[in-house]
């Protein structure tokens, strides 16, 4: 018999809002969960006049009952680069993302680690560490002043070491870690239990979707071959109030059912938690 998936508290669950925003927001509303807005992360959007779109989205997410988050810029934002002009581009984009998060009423912004394990140089881990420690303190102070938490997400990382070294050194409650379960499986041979243990109390947020271990497929939970139930069990055992963003696009509803969540009553019959 297949073991049932652990049921999550809906207060900790978010729906990722991206290319299928209308559907994704309907699901968030129907299931009474929050939203992580990823619509304002790409360079083409950030180079456009997006203010009105952010304002419209802020009104839509304000109708939701759960946590609101934001995914920040991530394309080519090599924040630790020895090239100061490259660093300045990363800084400008990240500050732009924080401004968007504030306008959305978000509590956090996710940024990618940008660590590249394909760089086979003994000096590279220290270059990454030194550059990160030059870059992040100002951004973390900005986040604190804006009432935001920054989450660094593993992307191509082959282990949790680089990210853990950075957040350990900065030691701020406004710089924490986001664990992407599929990225761990695709890019790392380190077991998910060891990722979670290494992150420890720095772990505050999770990106969850399914895959077959090769491509970042963003499949519905249970549709791929990732042991999602084991990952959820391990996360639950931390007893940390970890928020979890479901990144399964057109299959959000099926994934929320997988997590044990049920649709709420129709809005006319529902008692609003907002005054």
C-alpha positions in Angstrom: 0.0 0.0 0.0 1.3 3.5 -0.9 1.9 5.6 2.1 -0.2 8.8 2.0 1.4 12.1 1.6 1.8 14.1 4.9 -0.9 16.8 5.2 0.5 20.3 5.3 -1.0 23.3 7.1 -2.4 25.5 4.3 -1.0 28.6 6.1 2.5 27.4 5.0 1.6 26.6 1.4 1.9 28.9 -1.6 1.1 28.6 -5.3 3.7 29.8 -7.7 2.1 32.5 -10.0 3.8 32.6 -13.4 2.8 32.0 -17.0 -0.7 30.7 -16.1 -1.5 33.5 -13.6 -5.3 33.4 -13.9 -5.5 29.7 -13.2 -2.8 29.7 -10.5 -4.5 32.6 -8.6 -7.9 30.8 -8.9 -6.3 27.7 -7.3 -4.7 29.8 -4.5 -8.1 31.4 -3.8 -10.0 28.1 -4.0 -7.6 26.3 -1.6 -7.1 29.2 0.7 -3.3 29.4 0.3 -0.8 32.1 -0.5 1.1 33.0 -3.7 4.7 33.4 -4.8 4.7 35.8 -7.8 7.4 34.9 -10.4 6.1 37.1 -13.2 8.6 39.9 -12.7 11.9 38.0 -12.7 12.9 37.9 -16.4 15.1 40.6 -18.0 12.5 41.5 -20.7 10.0 42.3 -18.0 12.4 44.2 -15.9 13.3 46.4 -18.9 9.7 47.2 -19.5 7.2 49.6 -18.0 5.9 47.0 -15.5 4.6 49.3 -12.7 0.9 49.0 -13.8 1.2 45.2 -14.0 2.7 45.1 -10.5 -0.1 47.3 -9.2 -2.8 45.0 -10.7 -1.1 41.9 -9.3 -0.8 43.5 -5.9 -4.6 43.9 -5.8 -5.1 40.3 -6.9 -2.8 38.8 -4.3 -4.3 41.0 -1.6 -7.4 38.9 -1.9 -5.6 35.8 -0.9 -5.5 34.5 2.7 -2.0 33.1 2.8 1.7 34.3 2.6 2.8 36.4 -0.4 6.3 36.0 -1.8 8.2 37.1 -4.9 10.9 35.5 -7.0 13.6 37.9 -7.9 15.8 38.4 -11.0 18.1 35.5 -11.7 19.3 35.6 -15.3 23.1 36.2 -15.4 23.1 37.9 -12.0 26.6 36.8 -11.0 26.7 38.7 -7.8 30.2 37.5 -6.8 31.9 38.3 -10.2 35.4 39.8 -10.1 34.0 42.3 -12.8 32.5 45.1 -10.8 30.2 46.1 -13.6 28.7 42.6 -13.6 28.2 42.9 -9.8 26.5 46.3 -10.2 24.0 44.8 -12.7 23.2 42.1 -10.1 22.8 44.7 -7.4 20.5 46.9 -9.5 18.3 43.9 -10.5 18.1 42.7 -6.9 17.1 46.1 -5.6 14.6 46.3 -8.4 13.2 42.9 -7.3 12.9 44.1 -3.7 11.0 47.1 -4.8 8.6 44.9 -6.7 8.2 42.6 -3.6 7.3 45.6 -1.5 4.7 46.8 -4.0 3.2 43.3 -4.0 3.0 43.2 -0.2 5.4 40.2 -0.2 7.2 39.0 2.8 10.2 37.5 1.0 12.2 37.5 -2.2 13.9 34.4 -3.7 17.3 34.8 -5.5 19.4 32.0 -7.0 22.7 31.0 -5.5 24.5 31.4 -8.9 27.1 28.9 -7.8 28.6 27.0 -10.7 30.1 23.6 -9.9 31.3 23.3 -13.5 34.1 25.7 -12.7 36.8 23.1 -11.9 39.2 25.3 -10.0 40.5 24.9 -6.5 40.2 28.6 -6.0 36.6 28.9 -7.1 34.8 28.1 -3.8 36.8 30.8 -2.1 36.1 33.3 -4.9 32.4 32.6 -4.5 32.6 33.0 -0.8 34.6 36.2 -0.8 32.6 37.8 -3.5 29.3 36.8 -1.8 30.5 38.3 1.5 31.3 41.6 -0.3 27.9 41.7 -2.0 25.2 40.5 0.4 25.6 42.6 3.5 24.3 45.8 1.9 21.4 43.9 0.3 20.5 42.2 3.5 20.5 45.6 5.3 18.2 46.9 2.5 15.9 43.8 3.0 15.7 44.4 6.7 14.8 48.0 6.2 12.1 47.0 3.8 10.7 44.3 6.1 11.8 41.5 3.7 13.5 38.2 4.0 15.9 37.1 1.2 16.0 33.4 0.4 19.0 32.0 -1.6 17.9 29.0 -3.7 20.1 26.1 -4.8 20.0 25.9 -8.6 23.0 24.2 -10.1 24.6 23.6 -6.7 26.0 20.1 -6.3 26.1 20.3 -2.5 24.8 22.6 0.2 28.3 23.7 1.2 28.6 27.0 -0.7 25.2 28.4 0.4 25.7 27.3 4.0 29.1 29.0 4.2 27.6 32.3 3.1 24.6 32.4 5.4 26.7 31.1 8.3 29.1 34.0 7.8 26.4 36.7 7.4 24.3 35.3 10.2 21.2 37.5 9.6 17.5 36.5 10.0 17.0 38.4 6.8 19.2 36.1 4.7 18.0 32.4 4.8 17.9 29.4 2.4 15.3 28.1 0.0 15.6 24.4 -0.9 14.5 23.4 -4.4 13.9 19.6 -4.1 14.0 18.9 -7.8 17.2 21.0 -8.3 18.8 18.8 -5.5 17.9 15.7 -7.4 18.9 16.9 -10.9 22.2 18.6 -10.0 23.5 16.9 -6.9 24.3 13.4 -5.7 23.9 14.5 -2.1 20.8 12.9 -0.5 17.9 15.2 0.3 18.2 14.3 4.0 21.7 15.7 4.0 20.7 18.9 2.3 18.0 19.5 4.9 20.4 18.6 7.8 23.1 21.0 6.4 20.6 23.8 6.0 19.5 23.4 9.6 17.7 26.4 11.0 18.7 28.5 8.0 16.0 26.6 6.0 12.9 28.8 5.7 11.4 28.1 2.3 11.0 25.2 -0.2 10.2 25.0 -3.9 8.4 21.8 -4.7 7.6 20.1 -8.0 8.3 16.6 -9.5 10.7 15.4 -12.1 12.5 12.3 -13.4 16.0 13.4 -12.3 17.2 14.7 -15.6 15.2 17.8 -16.7 13.6 20.5 -14.6 10.2 19.3 -15.7 8.0 21.0 -13.1 5.7 18.0 -13.1 2.7 17.6 -10.8 3.6 16.1 -7.4 3.5 12.3 -7.8 3.8 12.5 -11.6 7.5 12.1 -11.7 9.9 9.7 -9.9 11.1 12.0 -7.0 10.3 10.6 -3.6 8.2 13.6 -2.6 6.6 11.9 0.4 10.1 11.2 1.9 11.1 14.9 1.3 7.9 16.1 3.0 8.4 13.7 5.9 12.0 14.9 6.4 10.9 18.6 6.2 8.2 17.9 8.8 10.7 16.3 11.1 12.6 19.6 11.3 9.6 21.2 13.1 10.5 24.5 11.4 7.7 26.8 10.1 8.9 26.3 6.5 6.8 27.8 3.8 6.4 25.7 0.7 5.8 27.0 -2.9 4.2 24.5 -5.3 5.7 25.1 -8.8 3.6 22.8 -11.0 2.0 25.4 -13.3 -1.1 24.0 -15.0 -1.2 21.1 -12.5 -1.5 23.1 -9.3 -4.8 21.7 -8.2 -3.6 18.1 -8.5 -0.5 18.9 -6.5 -2.4 20.6 -3.7 -4.7 17.5 -3.5 -1.5 15.4 -3.3 -0.5 17.5 -0.3 -3.7 16.7 1.4 -5.4 20.1 0.9 -9.0 20.4 0.0 -10.9 23.2 -1.7 -12.6 25.6 0.6 -16.3 26.3 0.5 -17.6 28.6 -2.2 -16.7 32.3 -1.4 -20.3 33.2 -0.6 -20.4 30.5 2.0 -16.9 31.1 3.4 -16.1 33.3 6.4 -13.4 35.7 5.4 -10.4 36.0 7.7 -9.8 39.5 6.4 -11.5 42.4 8.2 
